[in-house]
Amino acid sequence: MASSVTTSTARRRTVYVRAVADSLGSLTLDLPDDAFVLDIKEEIETKHALHPPPSAQKLVFAGRVLANNERLEALAERVRP
């Protein structure tokens, strides 16, 4: 994971990741708000049993494919009431 997201002052957020095929399971990740989508993909590579490289992953949120340079914090703001 990139060193830019390891600051202790960042607020943390739980991210639930589900694979398209239910048989591949799901993950629960704890990441700082200032993490990028690429950081999420790197964490998935580390924790998922199949170790998919970030370049082979496509993360979808709210019906949209996420770009690697988007921040978790910005995504969370879109779903706040």
mmCIF file of the N, C-alpha and C atoms, coordinates in Angstrom:
data_MODEL
# 
_entry.id   MODEL 
# 
loop_
_atom_site.group_PDB 
_atom_site.id 
_atom_site.type_symbol 
_atom_site.label_atom_id 
_atom_site.label_alt_id 
_atom_site.label_comp_id 
_atom_site.label_asym_id 
_atom_site.label_entity_id 
_atom_site.label_seq_id 
_atom_site.pdbx_PDB_ins_code 
_atom_site.Cartn_x 
_atom_site.Cartn_y 
_atom_site.Cartn_z 
_atom_site.occupancy 
_atom_site.B_iso_or_equiv 
_atom_site.pdbx_formal_charge 
_atom_site.auth_seq_id 
_atom_site.auth_comp_id 
_atom_site.auth_asym_id 
_atom_site.auth_atom_id 
_atom_site.pdbx_PDB_model_num 
ATOM 1   N N  . MET A 1 1  ? 0.842   -1.167  0.000   1.00 0.00 ? 1  MET A N  1 
ATOM 2   C CA . MET A 1 1  ? 0.000   0.000   0.000   1.00 0.00 ? 1  MET A CA 1 
ATOM 3   C C  . MET A 1 1  ? 0.888   1.232   0.000   1.00 0.00 ? 1  MET A C  1 
ATOM 4   N N  . ALA A 1 2  ? 0.483   2.255   -0.663  1.00 0.00 ? 2  ALA A N  1 
ATOM 5   C CA . ALA A 1 2  ? 1.272   3.465   -0.780  1.00 0.00 ? 2  ALA A CA 1 
ATOM 6   C C  . ALA A 1 2  ? 1.472   4.117   0.579   1.00 0.00 ? 2  ALA A C  1 
ATOM 7   N N  . SER A 1 3  ? 2.659   4.678   0.778   1.00 0.00 ? 3  SER A N  1 
ATOM 8   C CA . SER A 1 3  ? 2.959   5.283   2.066   1.00 0.00 ? 3  SER A CA 1 
ATOM 9   C C  . SER A 1 3  ? 2.116   6.517   2.337   1.00 0.00 ? 3  SER A C  1 
ATOM 10  N N  . SER A 1 4  ? 1.555   7.124   1.293   1.00 0.00 ? 4  SER A N  1 
ATOM 11  C CA . SER A 1 4  ? 0.758   8.329   1.482   1.00 0.00 ? 4  SER A CA 1 
ATOM 12  C C  . SER A 1 4  ? -0.546  8.070   2.231   1.00 0.00 ? 4  SER A C  1 
ATOM 13  N N  . VAL A 1 5  ? -0.952  6.823   2.352   1.00 0.00 ? 5  VAL A N  1 
ATOM 14  C CA . VAL A 1 5  ? -2.208  6.527   3.038   1.00 0.00 ? 5  VAL A CA 1 
ATOM 15  C C  . VAL A 1 5  ? -1.992  5.914   4.414   1.00 0.00 ? 5  VAL A C  1 
ATOM 16  N N  . THR A 1 6  ? -0.781  5.944   4.923   1.00 0.00 ? 6  THR A N  1 
ATOM 17  C CA . THR A 1 6  ? -0.517  5.323   6.209   1.00 0.00 ? 6  THR A CA 1 
ATOM 18  C C  . THR A 1 6  ? -0.457  6.336   7.350   1.00 0.00 ? 6  THR A C  1 
ATOM 19  N N  . THR A 1 7  ? -0.902  7.567   7.110   1.00 0.00 ? 7  THR A N  1 
ATOM 20  C CA . THR A 1 7  ? -0.870  8.563   8.163   1.00 0.00 ? 7  THR A CA 1 
ATOM 21  C C  . THR A 1 7  ? -1.856  8.199   9.263   1.00 0.00 ? 7  THR A C  1 
ATOM 22  N N  . SER A 1 8  ? -1.459  8.438   10.495  1.00 0.00 ? 8  SER A N  1 
ATOM 23  C CA . SER A 1 8  ? -2.299  8.060   11.624  1.00 0.00 ? 8  SER A CA 1 
ATOM 24  C C  . SER A 1 8  ? -3.406  9.072   11.879  1.00 0.00 ? 8  SER A C  1 
ATOM 25  N N  . THR A 1 9  ? -3.342  10.257  11.261  1.00 0.00 ? 9  THR A N  1 
ATOM 26  C CA . THR A 1 9  ? -4.349  11.275  11.500  1.00 0.00 ? 9  THR A CA 1 
ATOM 27  C C  . THR A 1 9  ? -5.567  11.127  10.592  1.00 0.00 ? 9  THR A C  1 
ATOM 28  N N  . ALA A 1 10 ? -5.467  10.295  9.577   1.00 0.00 ? 10 ALA A N  1 
ATOM 29  C CA . ALA A 1 10 ? -6.576  10.134  8.633   1.00 0.00 ? 10 ALA A CA 1 
ATOM 30  C C  . ALA A 1 10 ? -7.726  9.367   9.285   1.00 0.00 ? 10 ALA A C  1 
ATOM 31  N N  . ARG A 1 11 ? -8.923  9.815   8.990   1.00 0.00 ? 11 ARG A N  1 
ATOM 32  C CA . ARG A 1 11 ? -10.118 9.098   9.439   1.00 0.00 ? 11 ARG A CA 1 
ATOM 33  C C  . ARG A 1 11 ? -10.196 7.783   8.682   1.00 0.00 ? 11 ARG A C  1 
ATOM 34  N N  . ARG A 1 12 ? -10.635 6.731   9.322   1.00 0.00 ? 12 ARG A N  1 
ATOM 35  C CA . ARG A 1 12 ? -10.685 5.418   8.694   1.00 0.00 ? 12 ARG A CA 1 
ATOM 36  C C  . ARG A 1 12 ? -12.115 5.074   8.304   1.00 0.00 ? 12 ARG A C  1 
ATOM 37  N N  . ARG A 1 13 ? -12.226 4.228   7.300   1.00 0.00 ? 13 ARG A N  1 
ATOM 38  C CA . ARG A 1 13 ? -13.526 3.843   6.779   1.00 0.00 ? 13 ARG A CA 1 
ATOM 39  C C  . ARG A 1 13 ? -13.501 2.359   6.437   1.00 0.00 ? 13 ARG A C  1 
ATOM 40  N N  . THR A 1 14 ? -14.603 1.679   6.695   1.00 0.00 ? 14 THR A N  1 
ATOM 41  C CA . THR A 1 14 ? -14.736 0.273   6.348   1.00 0.00 ? 14 THR A CA 1 
ATOM 42  C C  . THR A 1 14 ? -15.280 0.177   4.933   1.00 0.00 ? 14 THR A C  1 
ATOM 43  N N  . VAL A 1 15 ? -14.602 -0.624  4.114   1.00 0.00 ? 15 VAL A N  1 
ATOM 44  C CA . VAL A 1 15 ? -15.004 -0.815  2.717   1.00 0.00 ? 15 VAL A CA 1 
ATOM 45  C C  . VAL A 1 15 ? -15.375 -2.278  2.540   1.00 0.00 ? 15 VAL A C  1 
ATOM 46  N N  . TYR A 1 16 ? -16.567 -2.518  2.016   1.00 0.00 ? 16 TYR A N  1 
ATOM 47  C CA . TYR A 1 16 ? -17.021 -3.877  1.737   1.00 0.00 ? 16 TYR A CA 1 
ATOM 48  C C  . TYR A 1 16 ? -16.870 -4.126  0.241   1.00 0.00 ? 16 TYR A C  1 
ATOM 49  N N  . VAL A 1 17 ? -16.163 -5.188  -0.093  1.00 0.00 ? 17 VAL A N  1 
ATOM 50  C CA . VAL A 1 17 ? -15.905 -5.521  -1.495  1.00 0.00 ? 17 VAL A CA 1 
ATOM 51  C C  . VAL A 1 17 ? -16.526 -6.873  -1.782  1.00 0.00 ? 17 VAL A C  1 
ATOM 52  N N  . ARG A 1 18 ? -17.322 -6.923  -2.844  1.00 0.00 ? 18 ARG A N  1 
ATOM 53  C CA . ARG A 1 18 ? -17.966 -8.180  -3.249  1.00 0.00 ? 18 ARG A CA 1 
ATOM 54  C C  . ARG A 1 18 ? -17.560 -8.482  -4.676  1.00 0.00 ? 18 ARG A C  1 
ATOM 55  N N  . ALA A 1 19 ? -17.193 -9.723  -4.923  1.00 0.00 ? 19 ALA A N  1 
ATOM 56  C CA . ALA A 1 19 ? -16.829 -10.150 -6.265  1.00 0.00 ? 19 ALA A CA 1 
ATOM 57  C C  . ALA A 1 19 ? -18.083 -10.335 -7.105  1.00 0.00 ? 19 ALA A C  1 
ATOM 58  N N  . VAL A 1 20 ? -17.937 -10.202 -8.410  1.00 0.00 ? 20 VAL A N  1 
ATOM 59  C CA . VAL A 1 20 ? -19.074 -10.393 -9.312  1.00 0.00 ? 20 VAL A CA 1 
ATOM 60  C C  . VAL A 1 20 ? -19.648 -11.793 -9.139  1.00 0.00 ? 20 VAL A C  1 
ATOM 61  N N  . ALA A 1 21 ? -18.772 -12.778 -9.080  1.00 0.00 ? 21 ALA A N  1 
ATOM 62  C CA . ALA A 1 21 ? -19.209 -14.165 -8.851  1.00 0.00 ? 21 ALA A CA 1 
ATOM 63  C C  . ALA A 1 21 ? -19.241 -14.401 -7.345  1.00 0.00 ? 21 ALA A C  1 
ATOM 64  N N  . ASP A 1 22 ? -20.424 -14.683 -6.819  1.00 0.00 ? 22 ASP A N  1 
ATOM 65  C CA . ASP A 1 22 ? -20.553 -14.887 -5.372  1.00 0.00 ? 22 ASP A CA 1 
ATOM 66  C C  . ASP A 1 22 ? -19.632 -15.977 -4.848  1.00 0.00 ? 22 ASP A C  1 
ATOM 67  N N  . SER A 1 23 ? -19.285 -16.936 -5.688  1.00 0.00 ? 23 SER A N  1 
ATOM 68  C CA . SER A 1 23 ? -18.413 -18.024 -5.255  1.00 0.00 ? 23 SER A CA 1 
ATOM 69  C C  . SER A 1 23 ? -17.006 -17.531 -4.916  1.00 0.00 ? 23 SER A C  1 
ATOM 70  N N  . LEU A 1 24 ? -16.644 -16.337 -5.386  1.00 0.00 ? 24 LEU A N  1 
ATOM 71  C CA . LEU A 1 24 ? -15.327 -15.776 -5.090  1.00 0.00 ? 24 LEU A CA 1 
ATOM 72  C C  . LEU A 1 24 ? -15.292 -15.049 -3.756  1.00 0.00 ? 24 LEU A C  1 
ATOM 73  N N  . GLY A 1 25 ? -16.452 -14.895 -3.145  1.00 0.00 ? 25 GLY A N  1 
ATOM 74  C CA . GLY A 1 25 ? -16.518 -14.332 -1.802  1.00 0.00 ? 25 GLY A CA 1 
ATOM 75  C C  . GLY A 1 25 ? -16.482 -12.819 -1.754  1.00 0.00 ? 25 GLY A C  1 
ATOM 76  N N  . SER A 1 26 ? -16.298 -12.309 -0.551  1.00 0.00 ? 26 SER A N  1 
ATOM 77  C CA . SER A 1 26 ? -16.256 -10.872 -0.327  1.00 0.00 ? 26 SER A CA 1 
ATOM 78  C C  . SER A 1 26 ? -15.181 -10.558 0.701   1.00 0.00 ? 26 SER A C  1 
ATOM 79  N N  . LEU A 1 27 ? -14.827 -9.287  0.785   1.00 0.00 ? 27 LEU A N  1 
ATOM 80  C CA . LEU A 1 27 ? -13.805 -8.832  1.723   1.00 0.00 ? 27 LEU A CA 1 
ATOM 81  C C  . LEU A 1 27 ? -14.315 -7.621  2.486   1.00 0.00 ? 27 LEU A C  1 
ATOM 82  N N  . THR A 1 28 ? -13.825 -7.449  3.683   1.00 0.00 ? 28 THR A N  1 
ATOM 83  C CA . THR A 1 28 ? -14.054 -6.238  4.454   1.00 0.00 ? 28 THR A CA 1 
ATOM 84  C C  . THR A 1 28 ? -12.689 -5.619  4.697   1.00 0.00 ? 28 THR A C  1 
ATOM 85  N N  . LEU A 1 29 ? -12.516 -4.377  4.258   1.00 0.00 ? 29 LEU A N  1 
ATOM 86  C CA . LEU A 1 29 ? -11.233 -3.691  4.375   1.00 0.00 ? 29 LEU A CA 1 
ATOM 87  C C  . LEU A 1 29 ? -11.393 -2.459  5.248   1.00 0.00 ? 29 LEU A C  1 
ATOM 88  N N  . ASP A 1 30 ? -10.358 -2.139  5.999   1.00 0.00 ? 30 ASP A N  1 
ATOM 89  C CA . ASP A 1 30 ? -10.325 -0.933  6.823   1.00 0.00 ? 30 ASP A CA 1 
ATOM 90  C C  . ASP A 1 30 ? -9.252  -0.026  6.243   1.00 0.00 ? 30 ASP A C  1 
ATOM 91  N N  . LEU A 1 31 ? -9.665  1.097   5.672   1.00 0.00 ? 31 LEU A N  1 
ATOM 92  C CA . LEU A 1 31 ? -8.736  1.990   4.976   1.00 0.00 ? 31 LEU A CA 1 
ATOM 93  C C  . LEU A 1 31 ? -8.931  3.428   5.430   1.00 0.00 ? 31 LEU A C  1 
ATOM 94  N N  . PRO A 1 32 ? -7.873  4.239   5.326   1.00 0.00 ? 32 PRO A N  1 
ATOM 95  C CA . PRO A 1 32 ? -8.027  5.659   5.650   1.00 0.00 ? 32 PRO A CA 1 
ATOM 96  C C  . PRO A 1 32 ? -8.827  6.374   4.569   1.00 0.00 ? 32 PRO A C  1 
ATOM 97  N N  . ASP A 1 33 ? -9.515  7.441   4.949   1.00 0.00 ? 33 ASP A N  1 
ATOM 98  C CA . ASP A 1 33 ? -10.313 8.227   4.012   1.00 0.00 ? 33 ASP A CA 1 
ATOM 99  C C  . ASP A 1 33 ? -9.490  8.763   2.846   1.00 0.00 ? 33 ASP A C  1 
ATOM 100 N N  . ASP A 1 34 ? -8.215  9.034   3.075   1.00 0.00 ? 34 ASP A N  1 
ATOM 101 C CA . ASP A 1 34 ? -7.407  9.612   2.005   1.00 0.00 ? 34 ASP A CA 1 
ATOM 102 C C  . ASP A 1 34 ? -6.813  8.562   1.066   1.00 0.00 ? 34 ASP A C  1 
ATOM 103 N N  . ALA A 1 35 ? -7.274  7.309   1.171   1.00 0.00 ? 35 ALA A N  1 
ATOM 104 C CA . ALA A 1 35 ? -6.824  6.240   0.273   1.00 0.00 ? 35 ALA A CA 1 
ATOM 105 C C  . ALA A 1 35 ? -7.399  6.466   -1.123  1.00 0.00 ? 35 ALA A C  1 
ATOM 106 N N  . PHE A 1 36 ? -6.630  6.071   -2.111  1.00 0.00 ? 36 PHE A N  1 
ATOM 107 C CA . PHE A 1 36 ? -7.079  6.121   -3.497  1.00 0.00 ? 36 PHE A CA 1 
ATOM 108 C C  . PHE A 1 36 ? -7.692  4.776   -3.875  1.00 0.00 ? 36 PHE A C  1 
ATOM 109 N N  . VAL A 1 37 ? -8.435  4.748   -4.968  1.00 0.00 ? 37 VAL A N  1 
ATOM 110 C CA . VAL A 1 37 ? -8.992  3.495   -5.476  1.00 0.00 ? 37 VAL A CA 1 
ATOM 111 C C  . VAL A 1 37 ? -7.856  2.502   -5.740  1.00 0.00 ? 37 VAL A C  1 
ATOM 112 N N  . LEU A 1 38 ? -6.723  2.972   -6.233  1.00 0.00 ? 38 LEU A N  1 
ATOM 113 C CA . LEU A 1 38 ? -5.586  2.082   -6.463  1.00 0.00 ? 38 LEU A CA 1 
ATOM 114 C C  . LEU A 1 38 ? -5.133  1.424   -5.159  1.00 0.00 ? 38 LEU A C  1 
ATOM 115 N N  . ASP A 1 39 ? -5.178  2.149   -4.053  1.00 0.00 ? 39 ASP A N  1 
ATOM 116 C CA . ASP A 1 39 ? -4.825  1.578   -2.745  1.00 0.00 ? 39 ASP A CA 1 
ATOM 117 C C  . ASP A 1 39 ? -5.800  0.470   -2.359  1.00 0.00 ? 39 ASP A C  1 
ATOM 118 N N  . ILE A 1 40 ? -7.074  0.673   -2.668  1.00 0.00 ? 40 ILE A N  1 
ATOM 119 C CA . ILE A 1 40 ? -8.082  -0.359  -2.392  1.00 0.00 ? 40 ILE A CA 1 
ATOM 120 C C  . ILE A 1 40 ? -7.765  -1.610  -3.202  1.00 0.00 ? 40 ILE A C  1 
ATOM 121 N N  . LYS A 1 41 ? -7.440  -1.418  -4.481  1.00 0.00 ? 41 LYS A N  1 
ATOM 122 C CA . LYS A 1 41 ? -7.102  -2.556  -5.342  1.00 0.00 ? 41 LYS A CA 1 
ATOM 123 C C  . LYS A 1 41 ? -5.862  -3.295  -4.838  1.00 0.00 ? 41 LYS A C  1 
ATOM 124 N N  . GLU A 1 42 ? -4.873  -2.553  -4.365  1.00 0.00 ? 42 GLU A N  1 
ATOM 125 C CA . GLU A 1 42 ? -3.668  -3.188  -3.816  1.00 0.00 ? 42 GLU A CA 1 
ATOM 126 C C  . GLU A 1 42 ? -3.995  -3.992  -2.563  1.00 0.00 ? 42 GLU A C  1 
ATOM 127 N N  . GLU A 1 43 ? -4.884  -3.473  -1.746  1.00 0.00 ? 43 GLU A N  1 
ATOM 128 C CA . GLU A 1 43 ? -5.307  -4.191  -0.538  1.00 0.00 ? 43 GLU A CA 1 
ATOM 129 C C  . GLU A 1 43 ? -6.073  -5.466  -0.916  1.00 0.00 ? 43 GLU A C  1 
ATOM 130 N N  . ILE A 1 44 ? -6.910  -5.377  -1.939  1.00 0.00 ? 44 ILE A N  1 
ATOM 131 C CA . ILE A 1 44 ? -7.624  -6.557  -2.420  1.00 0.00 ? 44 ILE A CA 1 
ATOM 132 C C  . ILE A 1 44 ? -6.632  -7.607  -2.892  1.00 0.00 ? 44 ILE A C  1 
ATOM 133 N N  . GLU A 1 45 ? -5.610  -7.186  -3.622  1.00 0.00 ? 45 GLU A N  1 
ATOM 134 C CA . GLU A 1 45 ? -4.592  -8.125  -4.098  1.00 0.00 ? 45 GLU A CA 1 
ATOM 135 C C  . GLU A 1 45 ? -3.935  -8.855  -2.925  1.00 0.00 ? 45 GLU A C  1 
ATOM 136 N N  . THR A 1 46 ? -3.683  -8.128  -1.858  1.00 0.00 ? 46 THR A N  1 
ATOM 137 C CA . THR A 1 46 ? -3.038  -8.708  -0.679  1.00 0.00 ? 46 THR A CA 1 
ATOM 138 C C  . THR A 1 46 ? -3.949  -9.676  0.063   1.00 0.00 ? 46 THR A C  1 
ATOM 139 N N  . LYS A 1 47 ? -5.227  -9.325  0.211   1.00 0.00 ? 47 LYS A N  1 
ATOM 140 C CA . LYS A 1 47 ? -6.136  -10.088 1.070   1.00 0.00 ? 47 LYS A CA 1 
ATOM 141 C C  . LYS A 1 47 ? -6.944  -11.177 0.365   1.00 0.00 ? 47 LYS A C  1 
ATOM 142 N N  . HIS A 1 48 ? -7.194  -11.031 -0.932  1.00 0.00 ? 48 HIS A N  1 
ATOM 143 C CA . HIS A 1 48 ? -8.037  -11.995 -1.652  1.00 0.00 ? 48 HIS A CA 1 
ATOM 144 C C  . HIS A 1 48 ? -7.243  -13.267 -1.931  1.00 0.00 ? 48 HIS A C  1 
ATOM 145 N N  . ALA A 1 49 ? -7.894  -14.406 -1.833  1.00 0.00 ? 49 ALA A N  1 
ATOM 146 C CA . ALA A 1 49 ? -7.243  -15.702 -2.020  1.00 0.00 ? 49 ALA A CA 1 
ATOM 147 C C  . ALA A 1 49 ? -6.604  -15.864 -3.394  1.00 0.00 ? 49 ALA A C  1 
ATOM 148 N N  . LEU A 1 50 ? -7.174  -15.264 -4.426  1.00 0.00 ? 50 LEU A N  1 
ATOM 149 C CA . LEU A 1 50 ? -6.634  -15.403 -5.783  1.00 0.00 ? 50 LEU A CA 1 
ATOM 150 C C  . LEU A 1 50 ? -5.567  -14.357 -6.112  1.00 0.00 ? 50 LEU A C  1 
ATOM 151 N N  . HIS A 1 51 ? -5.374  -13.372 -5.246  1.00 0.00 ? 51 HIS A N  1 
ATOM 152 C CA . HIS A 1 51 ? -4.375  -12.305 -5.407  1.00 0.00 ? 51 HIS A CA 1 
ATOM 153 C C  . HIS A 1 51 ? -4.438  -11.638 -6.785  1.00 0.00 ? 51 HIS A C  1 
ATOM 154 N N  . PRO A 1 52 ? -5.613  -11.122 -7.170  1.00 0.00 ? 52 PRO A N  1 
ATOM 155 C CA . PRO A 1 52 ? -5.711  -10.480 -8.485  1.00 0.00 ? 52 PRO A CA 1 
ATOM 156 C C  . PRO A 1 52 ? -4.906  -9.180  -8.515  1.00 0.00 ? 52 PRO A C  1 
ATOM 157 N N  . PRO A 1 53 ? -4.083  -8.979  -9.537  1.00 0.00 ? 53 PRO A N  1 
ATOM 158 C CA . PRO A 1 53 ? -3.309  -7.728  -9.606  1.00 0.00 ? 53 PRO A CA 1 
ATOM 159 C C  . PRO A 1 53 ? -4.260  -6.545  -9.848  1.00 0.00 ? 53 PRO A C  1 
ATOM 160 N N  . PRO A 1 54 ? -3.895  -5.360  -9.358  1.00 0.00 ? 54 PRO A N  1 
ATOM 161 C CA . PRO A 1 54 ? -4.749  -4.190  -9.541  1.00 0.00 ? 54 PRO A CA 1 
ATOM 162 C C  . PRO A 1 54 ? -5.138  -3.938  -11.001 1.00 0.00 ? 54 PRO A C  1 
ATOM 163 N N  . SER A 1 55 ? -4.261  -4.235  -11.926 1.00 0.00 ? 55 SER A N  1 
ATOM 164 C CA . SER A 1 55 ? -4.562  -3.994  -13.343 1.00 0.00 ? 55 SER A CA 1 
ATOM 165 C C  . SER A 1 55 ? -5.677  -4.902  -13.864 1.00 0.00 ? 55 SER A C  1 
ATOM 166 N N  . ALA A 1 56 ? -5.948  -6.000  -13.161 1.00 0.00 ? 56 ALA A N  1 
ATOM 167 C CA . ALA A 1 56 ? -7.004  -6.938  -13.575 1.00 0.00 ? 56 ALA A CA 1 
ATOM 168 C C  . ALA A 1 56 ? -8.314  -6.695  -12.838 1.00 0.00 ? 56 ALA A C  1 
ATOM 169 N N  . GLN A 1 57 ? -8.346  -5.700  -11.950 1.00 0.00 ? 57 GLN A N  1 
ATOM 170 C CA . GLN A 1 57 ? -9.539  -5.420  -11.159 1.00 0.00 ? 57 GLN A CA 1 
ATOM 171 C C  . GLN A 1 57 ? -10.314 -4.240  -11.729 1.00 0.00 ? 57 GLN A C  1 
ATOM 172 N N  . LYS A 1 58 ? -11.616 -4.313  -11.603 1.00 0.00 ? 58 LYS A N  1 
ATOM 173 C CA . LYS A 1 58 ? -12.495 -3.203  -11.971 1.00 0.00 ? 58 LYS A CA 1 
ATOM 174 C C  . LYS A 1 58 ? -13.440 -2.997  -10.796 1.00 0.00 ? 58 LYS A C  1 
ATOM 175 N N  . LEU A 1 59 ? -13.332 -1.861  -10.153 1.00 0.00 ? 59 LEU A N  1 
ATOM 176 C CA . LEU A 1 59 ? -14.194 -1.559  -9.020  1.00 0.00 ? 59 LEU A CA 1 
ATOM 177 C C  . LEU A 1 59 ? -15.350 -0.684  -9.489  1.00 0.00 ? 59 LEU A C  1 
ATOM 178 N N  . VAL A 1 60 ? -16.564 -1.076  -9.112  1.00 0.00 ? 60 VAL A N  1 
ATOM 179 C CA . VAL A 1 60 ? -17.767 -0.354  -9.508  1.00 0.00 ? 60 VAL A CA 1 
ATOM 180 C C  . VAL A 1 60 ? -18.464 0.129   -8.244  1.00 0.00 ? 60 VAL A C  1 
ATOM 181 N N  . PHE A 1 61 ? -18.844 1.403   -8.246  1.00 0.00 ? 61 PHE A N  1 
ATOM 182 C CA . PHE A 1 61 ? -19.558 1.985   -7.114  1.00 0.00 ? 61 PHE A CA 1 
ATOM 183 C C  . PHE A 1 61 ? -20.663 2.865   -7.671  1.00 0.00 ? 61 PHE A C  1 
ATOM 184 N N  . ALA A 1 62 ? -21.873 2.672   -7.200  1.00 0.00 ? 62 ALA A N  1 
ATOM 185 C CA . ALA A 1 62 ? -23.033 3.454   -7.643  1.00 0.00 ? 62 ALA A CA 1 
ATOM 186 C C  . ALA A 1 62 ? -23.194 3.384   -9.161  1.00 0.00 ? 62 ALA A C  1 
ATOM 187 N N  . GLY A 1 63 ? -22.930 2.204   -9.719  1.00 0.00 ? 63 GLY A N  1 
ATOM 188 C CA . GLY A 1 63 ? -23.131 1.986   -11.145 1.00 0.00 ? 63 GLY A CA 1 
ATOM 189 C C  . GLY A 1 63 ? -22.064 2.560   -12.051 1.00 0.00 ? 63 GLY A C  1 
ATOM 190 N N  . ARG A 1 64 ? -20.924 2.956   -11.487 1.00 0.00 ? 64 ARG A N  1 
ATOM 191 C CA . ARG A 1 64 ? -19.867 3.587   -12.257 1.00 0.00 ? 64 ARG A CA 1 
ATOM 192 C C  . ARG A 1 64 ? -18.528 2.944   -11.956 1.00 0.00 ? 64 ARG A C  1 
ATOM 193 N N  . VAL A 1 65 ? -17.740 2.692   -13.002 1.00 0.00 ? 65 VAL A N  1 
ATOM 194 C CA . VAL A 1 65 ? -16.393 2.149   -12.829 1.00 0.00 ? 65 VAL A CA 1 
ATOM 195 C C  . VAL A 1 65 ? -15.514 3.252   -12.251 1.00 0.00 ? 65 VAL A C  1 
ATOM 196 N N  . LEU A 1 66 ? -14.776 2.911   -11.181 1.00 0.00 ? 66 LEU A N  1 
ATOM 197 C CA . LEU A 1 66 ? -13.957 3.906   -10.493 1.00 0.00 ? 66 LEU A CA 1 
ATOM 198 C C  . LEU A 1 66 ? -12.572 4.018   -11.122 1.00 0.00 ? 66 LEU A C  1 
ATOM 199 N N  . ALA A 1 67 ? -12.064 5.237   -11.163 1.00 0.00 ? 67 ALA A N  1 
ATOM 200 C CA . ALA A 1 67 ? -10.708 5.499   -11.653 1.00 0.00 ? 67 ALA A CA 1 
ATOM 201 C C  . ALA A 1 67 ? -9.725  5.333   -10.497 1.00 0.00 ? 67 ALA A C  1 
ATOM 202 N N  . ASN A 1 68 ? -8.519  4.890   -10.813 1.00 0.00 ? 68 ASN A N  1 
ATOM 203 C CA . ASN A 1 68 ? -7.502  4.641   -9.780  1.00 0.00 ? 68 ASN A CA 1 
ATOM 204 C C  . ASN A 1 68 ? -7.153  5.880   -8.961  1.00 0.00 ? 68 ASN A C  1 
ATOM 205 N N  . ASN A 1 69 ? -7.331  7.071   -9.526  1.00 0.00 ? 69 ASN A N  1 
ATOM 206 C CA . ASN A 1 69 ? -6.923  8.288   -8.817  1.00 0.00 ? 69 ASN A CA 1 
ATOM 207 C C  . ASN A 1 69 ? -8.047  8.928   -7.996  1.00 0.00 ? 69 ASN A C  1 
ATOM 208 N N  . GLU A 1 70 ? -9.190  8.263   -7.867  1.00 0.00 ? 70 GLU A N  1 
ATOM 209 C CA . GLU A 1 70 ? -10.273 8.784   -7.030  1.00 0.00 ? 70 GLU A CA 1 
ATOM 210 C C  . GLU A 1 70 ? -10.012 8.439   -5.567  1.00 0.00 ? 70 GLU A C  1 
ATOM 211 N N  . ARG A 1 71 ? -10.362 9.362   -4.687  1.00 0.00 ? 71 ARG A N  1 
ATOM 212 C CA . ARG A 1 71 ? -10.168 9.138   -3.250  1.00 0.00 ? 71 ARG A CA 1 
ATOM 213 C C  . ARG A 1 71 ? -11.427 8.534   -2.622  1.00 0.00 ? 71 ARG A C  1 
ATOM 214 N N  . LEU A 1 72 ? -11.200 7.691   -1.637  1.00 0.00 ? 72 LEU A N  1 
ATOM 215 C CA . LEU A 1 72 ? -12.288 7.069   -0.890  1.00 0.00 ? 72 LEU A CA 1 
ATOM 216 C C  . LEU A 1 72 ? -13.175 8.137   -0.245  1.00 0.00 ? 72 LEU A C  1 
ATOM 217 N N  . GLU A 1 73 ? -12.566 9.162   0.273   1.00 0.00 ? 73 GLU A N  1 
ATOM 218 C CA . GLU A 1 73 ? -13.296 10.259  0.922   1.00 0.00 ? 73 GLU A CA 1 
ATOM 219 C C  . GLU A 1 73 ? -14.300 10.907  -0.040  1.00 0.00 ? 73 GLU A C  1 
ATOM 220 N N  . ALA A 1 74 ? -13.895 11.139  -1.273  1.00 0.00 ? 74 ALA A N  1 
ATOM 221 C CA . ALA A 1 74 ? -14.780 11.759  -2.264  1.00 0.00 ? 74 ALA A CA 1 
ATOM 222 C C  . ALA A 1 74 ? -15.941 10.831  -2.612  1.00 0.00 ? 74 ALA A C  1 
ATOM 223 N N  . LEU A 1 75 ? -15.688 9.541   -2.659  1.00 0.00 ? 75 LEU A N  1 
ATOM 224 C CA . LEU A 1 75 ? -16.751 8.580   -2.944  1.00 0.00 ? 75 LEU A CA 1 
ATOM 225 C C  . LEU A 1 75 ? -17.770 8.556   -1.813  1.00 0.00 ? 75 LEU A C  1 
ATOM 226 N N  . ALA A 1 76 ? -17.288 8.622   -0.587  1.00 0.00 ? 76 ALA A N  1 
ATOM 227 C CA . ALA A 1 76 ? -18.169 8.596   0.580   1.00 0.00 ? 76 ALA A CA 1 
ATOM 228 C C  . ALA A 1 76 ? -19.053 9.832   0.618   1.00 0.00 ? 76 ALA A C  1 
ATOM 229 N N  . GLU A 1 77 ? -18.538 10.971  0.171   1.00 0.00 ? 77 GLU A N  1 
ATOM 230 C CA . GLU A 1 77 ? -19.321 12.205  0.185   1.00 0.00 ? 77 GLU A CA 1 
ATOM 231 C C  . GLU A 1 77 ? -20.532 12.105  -0.752  1.00 0.00 ? 77 GLU A C  1 
ATOM 232 N N  . ARG A 1 78 ? -20.408 11.327  -1.807  1.00 0.00 ? 78 ARG A N  1 
ATOM 233 C CA . ARG A 1 78 ? -21.515 11.195  -2.765  1.00 0.00 ? 78 ARG A CA 1 
ATOM 234 C C  . ARG A 1 78 ? -22.708 10.437  -2.187  1.00 0.00 ? 78 ARG A C  1 
ATOM 235 N N  . VAL A 1 79 ? -22.497 9.627   -1.166  1.00 0.00 ? 79 VAL A N  1 
ATOM 236 C CA . VAL A 1 79 ? -23.602 8.841   -0.620  1.00 0.00 ? 79 VAL A CA 1 
ATOM 237 C C  . VAL A 1 79 ? -24.132 9.410   0.695   1.00 0.00 ? 79 VAL A C  1 
ATOM 238 N N  . ARG A 1 80 ? -23.537 10.451  1.187   1.00 0.00 ? 80 ARG A N  1 
ATOM 239 C CA . ARG A 1 80 ? -24.039 11.067  2.426   1.00 0.00 ? 80 ARG A CA 1 
ATOM 240 C C  . ARG A 1 80 ? -25.358 11.759  2.157   1.00 0.00 ? 80 ARG A C  1 
ATOM 241 N N  . PRO A 1 81 ? -26.333 11.586  3.059   1.00 0.00 ? 81 PRO A N  1 
ATOM 242 C CA . PRO A 1 81 ? -27.645 12.237  2.877   1.00 0.00 ? 81 PRO A CA 1 
ATOM 243 C C  . PRO A 1 81 ? -27.568 13.747  3.021   1.00 0.00 ? 81 PRO A C  1 
# 
